[in-house]
């Protein structure tokens, strides 16, 4: 069974830490993945939510502090989503138009 602890360092976010194995601890905030801490031969390596290692630390407390102080990326706004959907729709429409024109050209010849 996994052991769970909640740490809140001064000035940081409240993170739920789950010790998955003796060498792996995973952190999350309200269900959002924060990162993990791998135990290595000479210490602990925290890895953020993007898979980027943040260094090697002597104690797990230092590794937790490194992850806790990481800034979370801003969520993309709905405008970005709209632009992606509009681009995909325009691309699909253009492809269909080219296909239709090519088919029409083949029928006429």
Secondary structure, DSSP 4 states (H G I P E B T S, - for coil): --EEEEE--TTS--EEEEEEETTEEEEEETTEEEEEEEEETTEEEEEETTS-B---BSSHHHHHHHHHTSPPPPPPPHHHHHHHHHHHHHHHHHHHHHHHHHHHHHHH-
